[in-house]
């Protein structure tokens, strides 16, 4: 859990943008906590389904960030600096001969 100071918490609660990774973690944590609290209130208790939904959303958001932003960035860096994986090149070469 990101333990940021009270001034930063107030700034984020008022709609301020996270200034660093700890504040981003805190902002995401607060969104998930609010979702879980509302879900528990509506259902009368916390249910595993609510926790599973929250974790699934976080995982999908992570995967989408990787797919849309990180992987293309990595591809650019491979093109600039050269690949470090020989196993992949070997496999692709073998596949093309079949």
N, CA, C and O of each residue as an XYZ file, in Angstrom:
392
protein
N       0.842     -1.190      0.000
C       0.000      0.000      0.000
C       0.873      1.235      0.000
O       1.804      1.330      0.799
N       0.598      2.163     -0.861
C       1.392      3.394     -0.906
C       0.968      4.353      0.203
O      -0.159      4.848      0.205
N       1.839      4.600      1.105
C       1.527      5.514      2.204
C       2.079      6.884      1.861
O       3.247      7.182      2.110
N       1.222      7.708      1.289
C       1.613      9.056      0.911
C       1.084     10.020      1.971
O       0.165      9.693      2.721
N       1.671     11.200      2.019
C       1.287     12.138      3.082
C      -0.124     12.685      2.864
O      -0.700     12.566      1.783
N      -0.657     13.284      3.918
C      -2.047     13.763      3.909
C      -2.283     14.864      2.884
O      -3.365     14.945      2.304
N      -1.281     15.713      2.653
C      -1.432     16.770      1.645
C      -1.605     16.170      0.258
O      -2.441     16.626     -0.521
N      -0.817     15.151     -0.049
C      -0.928     14.492     -1.353
C      -2.273     13.783     -1.471
O      -2.893     13.806     -2.534
N      -2.727     13.157     -0.398
C      -4.032     12.489     -0.416
C      -5.146     13.493     -0.719
O      -6.037     13.224     -1.524
N      -5.083     14.639     -0.070
C      -6.101     15.674     -0.279
C      -6.061     16.192     -1.716
O      -7.105     16.400     -2.334
N      -4.871     16.398     -2.238
C      -4.718     16.877     -3.620
C      -5.318     15.870     -4.600
O      -6.034     16.253     -5.525
N      -5.029     14.591     -4.399
C      -5.570     13.559     -5.286
C      -7.082     13.441     -5.137
O      -7.787     13.265     -6.131
N      -7.585     13.533     -3.924
C      -9.029     13.446     -3.685
C      -9.768     14.600     -4.367
O     -10.928     14.460     -4.754
N      -9.091     15.732     -4.509
C      -9.689     16.895     -5.161
C      -9.568     16.822     -6.682
O      -9.987     17.743     -7.384
N      -8.997     15.733     -7.191
C      -8.892     15.553     -8.634
C      -7.526     15.829     -9.220
O      -7.359     15.823    -10.439
N      -6.539     16.074     -8.357
C      -5.186     16.321     -8.841
C      -4.592     15.079     -9.480
O      -4.966     13.951     -9.156
N      -3.666     15.307    -10.387
C      -3.008     14.197    -11.077
C      -1.882     13.635    -10.214
O      -1.176     14.390     -9.546
N      -1.712     12.318    -10.227
C      -0.585     11.722     -9.499
C       0.742     12.251    -10.040
O       0.938     12.360    -11.250
N       1.653     12.577     -9.114
C       2.942     13.140     -9.498
C       4.037     12.086     -9.622
O       5.071     12.338    -10.241
N       3.819     10.906     -9.040
C       4.829      9.836     -9.108
C       4.131      8.493     -8.901
O       2.928      8.437     -8.642
N       4.892      7.431     -9.018
C       4.324      6.080     -8.976
C       3.580      5.796     -7.671
O       2.545      5.130     -7.693
N       4.077      6.279     -6.553
C       3.399      6.054     -5.279
C       2.021      6.693     -5.259
O       1.065      6.101     -4.756
N       1.915      7.896     -5.804
C       0.614      8.563     -5.868
C      -0.315      7.879     -6.862
O      -1.522      7.807     -6.631
N       0.229      7.378     -7.959
C      -0.590      6.635     -8.911
C      -1.132      5.369     -8.254
O      -2.307      5.037     -8.415
N      -0.279      4.666     -7.517
C      -0.701      3.472     -6.793
C      -1.801      3.820     -5.803
O      -2.799      3.106     -5.705
N      -1.631      4.892     -5.084
C      -2.636      5.331     -4.109
C      -3.964      5.639     -4.807
O      -5.019      5.217     -4.332
N      -3.928      6.367     -5.926
C      -5.150      6.738     -6.636
C      -5.889      5.496     -7.125
O      -7.111      5.408     -7.003
N      -5.155      4.547     -7.674
C      -5.775      3.302     -8.130
C      -6.350      2.542     -6.943
O      -7.457      2.010     -7.023
N      -5.606      2.488     -5.846
C      -6.074      1.803     -4.632
C      -7.372      2.409     -4.134
O      -8.279      1.678     -3.735
N      -7.482      3.731     -4.150
C      -8.697      4.386     -3.682
C      -9.884      4.078     -4.597
O     -11.002      3.898     -4.114
N      -9.657      4.014     -5.907
C     -10.730      3.652     -6.840
C     -11.228      2.231     -6.568
O     -12.432      1.983     -6.510
N     -10.288      1.311     -6.404
C     -10.662     -0.081     -6.147
C     -11.361     -0.196     -4.795
O     -12.359     -0.908     -4.676
N     -10.861      0.483     -3.793
C     -11.478      0.428     -2.464
C     -12.911      0.960     -2.507
O     -13.808      0.379     -1.896
N     -13.123      2.053     -3.219
C     -14.477      2.614     -3.329
C     -15.402      1.646     -4.055
O     -16.556      1.484     -3.661
N     -14.914      1.004     -5.105
C     -15.718      0.016     -5.827
C     -16.095     -1.139     -4.909
O     -17.251     -1.563     -4.875
N     -15.115     -1.646     -4.164
C     -15.383     -2.767     -3.262
C     -16.354     -2.367     -2.154
O     -17.222     -3.157     -1.781
N     -16.221     -1.167     -1.629
C     -17.134     -0.702     -0.577
C     -18.558     -0.588     -1.108
O     -19.500     -1.019     -0.444
N     -18.728     -0.009     -2.307
C     -20.070      0.100     -2.903
C     -20.661     -1.277     -3.198
O     -21.845     -1.516     -2.963
N     -19.833     -2.172     -3.711
C     -20.311     -3.517     -4.025
C     -20.734     -4.256     -2.766
O     -21.760     -4.936     -2.767
N     -19.964     -4.135     -1.696
C     -20.300     -4.790     -0.430
C     -21.573     -4.197      0.154
O     -22.413     -4.925      0.683
N     -21.717     -2.894      0.063
C     -22.934     -2.242      0.571
C     -24.165     -2.740     -0.184
O     -25.188     -3.053      0.426
N     -24.064     -2.813     -1.505
C     -25.199     -3.249     -2.314
C     -25.562     -4.714     -2.052
O     -26.736     -5.083     -2.077
N     -24.548     -5.540     -1.801
C     -24.783     -6.971     -1.596
C     -25.003     -7.325     -0.125
O     -25.403     -8.444      0.194
N     -24.746     -6.381      0.756
C     -24.886     -6.653      2.183
C     -23.645     -7.240      2.823
O     -23.607     -7.447      4.036
N     -22.638     -7.508      2.024
C     -21.361     -8.021      2.531
C     -20.366     -8.078      1.378
O     -20.747     -8.017      0.209
N     -19.105     -8.193      1.719
C     -18.093     -8.395      0.690
C     -18.218     -9.822      0.175
O     -18.316    -10.773      0.951
N     -18.214     -9.951     -1.126
C     -18.299    -11.272     -1.747
C     -17.019    -11.525     -2.550
O     -16.374    -10.599     -3.042
N     -16.682    -12.786     -2.662
C     -15.502    -13.147     -3.451
C     -15.622    -12.600     -4.871
O     -14.629    -12.167     -5.456
N     -16.827    -12.619     -5.424
C     -17.029    -12.126     -6.792
C     -16.562    -10.683     -6.935
O     -15.984    -10.323     -7.961
N     -16.801     -9.853     -5.929
C     -16.370     -8.449     -5.992
C     -14.845     -8.361     -6.042
O     -14.278     -7.605     -6.831
N     -14.202     -9.140     -5.195
C     -12.736     -9.142     -5.154
C     -12.177     -9.663     -6.477
O     -11.221     -9.112     -7.022
N     -12.786    -10.727     -6.978
C     -12.357    -11.306     -8.247
C     -12.535    -10.312     -9.393
O     -11.673    -10.201    -10.265
N     -13.654     -9.593     -9.388
C     -13.886     -8.581    -10.423
C     -12.814     -7.499    -10.378
O     -12.273     -7.116    -11.416
N     -12.508     -7.012     -9.192
C     -11.513     -5.939     -9.060
C     -10.138     -6.412     -9.535
O      -9.443     -5.699    -10.259
N      -9.760     -7.607     -9.124
C      -8.459     -8.143     -9.547
C      -8.448     -8.355    -11.058
O      -7.448     -8.065    -11.715
N      -9.547     -8.857    -11.614
C      -9.621     -9.063    -13.054
C      -9.495     -7.767    -13.829
O      -8.811     -7.718    -14.851
N     -10.146     -6.722    -13.356
C     -10.053     -5.420    -14.016
C      -8.615     -4.904    -13.975
O      -8.103     -4.413    -14.981
N      -7.969     -5.010    -12.827
C      -6.580     -4.555    -12.722
C      -5.677     -5.348    -13.653
O      -4.809     -4.778    -14.314
N      -5.876     -6.660    -13.709
C      -5.055     -7.502    -14.586
C      -5.282     -7.140    -16.049
O      -4.325     -7.036    -16.815
N      -6.531     -6.950    -16.441
C      -6.818     -6.587    -17.834
C      -6.255     -5.212    -18.177
O      -5.744     -5.013    -19.279
N      -6.342     -4.272    -17.257
C      -5.761     -2.944    -17.497
C      -4.246     -3.047    -17.658
O      -3.657     -2.384    -18.513
N      -3.627     -3.879    -16.833
C      -2.177     -4.088    -16.934
C      -1.818     -4.685    -18.288
O      -0.898     -4.214    -18.958
N      -2.548     -5.725    -18.689
C      -2.264     -6.381    -19.967
C      -2.477     -5.433    -21.146
O      -1.698     -5.442    -22.100
N      -3.520     -4.621    -21.084
C      -3.789     -3.682    -22.172
C      -2.702     -2.613    -22.245
O      -2.293     -2.228    -23.340
N      -2.235     -2.134    -21.109
C      -1.124     -1.184    -21.092
C       0.103     -1.811    -21.733
O       0.777     -1.174    -22.542
N       0.395     -3.053    -21.378
C       1.560     -3.730    -21.955
C       1.386     -3.885    -23.470
O       2.296     -3.580    -24.240
N       0.202     -4.365    -23.889
C      -0.043     -4.635    -25.303
C      -0.003     -3.360    -26.153
O       0.570     -3.352    -27.243
N      -0.616     -2.286    -25.646
C      -0.765     -1.078    -26.456
C       0.401     -0.107    -26.337
O       0.679      0.632    -27.282
N       1.090     -0.090    -25.196
C       2.134      0.916    -24.979
C       3.524      0.293    -24.844
O       4.465      0.710    -25.521
N       3.649     -0.704    -23.970
C       4.973     -1.250    -23.680
C       5.532     -2.076    -24.830
O       6.685     -1.885    -25.217
N       4.739     -2.992    -25.383
C       5.252     -3.852    -26.460
C       5.722     -3.039    -27.672
O       6.803     -3.312    -28.194
N       4.943     -2.045    -28.140
C       5.461     -1.246    -29.258
C       6.746     -0.487    -28.902
O       7.636     -0.346    -29.741
N       6.841     -0.007    -27.676
C       8.070      0.658    -27.229
C       9.242     -0.315    -27.287
O      10.313      0.017    -27.794
N       9.027     -1.531    -26.757
C      10.080     -2.550    -26.781
C      10.477     -2.884    -28.213
O      11.663     -3.051    -28.498
N       9.509     -2.984    -29.117
C       9.812     -3.270    -30.525
C      10.694     -2.183    -31.136
O      11.615     -2.480    -31.895
N      10.409     -0.924    -30.803
C      11.249      0.180    -31.282
C      12.679      0.042    -30.779
O      13.634      0.250    -31.528
N      12.818     -0.311    -29.499
C      14.156     -0.438    -28.917
C      14.906     -1.625    -29.503
O      16.123     -1.561    -29.675
N      14.193     -2.718    -29.814
C      14.833     -3.863    -30.475
C      15.354     -3.433    -31.836
O      16.471     -3.788    -32.213
N      14.555     -2.669    -32.580
C      14.966     -2.198    -33.903
C      16.182     -1.275    -33.801
O      17.065     -1.308    -34.657
N      16.220     -0.458    -32.759
C      17.335      0.479    -32.575
C      18.608     -0.217    -32.116
O      19.693      0.076    -32.617
N      18.478     -1.145    -31.155
C      19.653     -1.689    -30.474
C      19.957     -3.139    -30.793
O      21.029     -3.634    -30.444
N      19.041     -3.828    -31.445
C      19.242     -5.243    -31.722
C      18.598     -6.112    -30.659
O      18.497     -5.730    -29.493
N      18.167     -7.282    -31.084
C      17.491     -8.223    -30.191
C      18.510     -8.931    -29.314
O      19.671     -9.079    -29.696
N      18.077     -9.366    -28.141
C      18.939    -10.154    -27.263
C      18.533    -11.620    -27.241
O      19.293    -12.459    -26.758
N      17.356    -11.943    -27.750
C      16.871    -13.319    -27.737
C      17.283    -14.043    -29.014
O      16.880    -13.661    -30.112
N      18.080    -15.080    -28.862
C      18.439    -15.909    -30.011
C      17.446    -17.048    -30.181
O      17.225    -17.505    -31.302
N      16.850    -17.512    -29.108
C      15.909    -18.632    -29.187
C      14.736    -18.283    -30.086
O      14.290    -19.120    -30.870
N      14.243    -17.093    -29.989
C      13.109    -16.676    -30.814
C      13.509    -16.656    -32.282
O      12.767    -17.147    -33.133
N      14.664    -16.099    -32.583
C      15.128    -16.045    -33.976
C      15.326    -17.450    -34.521
O      14.959    -17.731    -35.662
N      15.908    -18.341    -33.707
C      16.123    -19.717    -34.139
C      14.797    -20.403    -34.428
O      14.670    -21.109    -35.429
N      13.816    -20.206    -33.569
C      12.507    -20.830    -33.746
C      11.831    -20.303    -35.006
O      11.255    -21.070    -35.778
N      11.906    -19.000    -35.206
C      11.279    -18.425    -36.396
C      11.960    -18.914    -37.668
O      11.288    -19.175    -38.666
N      13.281    -19.041    -37.645
C      14.003    -19.534    -38.805
C      13.622    -20.974    -39.106
O      13.430    -21.342    -40.264
N      13.514    -21.783    -38.068
C      13.136    -23.193    -38.241
C      11.710    -23.308    -38.758
O      11.423    -24.149    -39.610
N      10.808    -22.463    -38.245
C       9.416    -22.495    -38.687
C       9.297    -22.140    -40.166
O       8.463    -22.713    -40.868
N      10.111    -21.211    -40.648
C       9.994    -20.775    -42.034
C      10.518    -21.825    -43.002
O      10.171    -21.793    -44.183
N      11.356    -22.765    -42.527
C      11.886    -23.812    -43.389
C      10.908    -24.965    -43.553
O      11.062    -25.782    -44.461
N       9.908    -25.040    -42.687
C       8.958    -26.158    -42.750
C       7.891    -25.963    -43.779
O       7.025    -26.824    -43.941
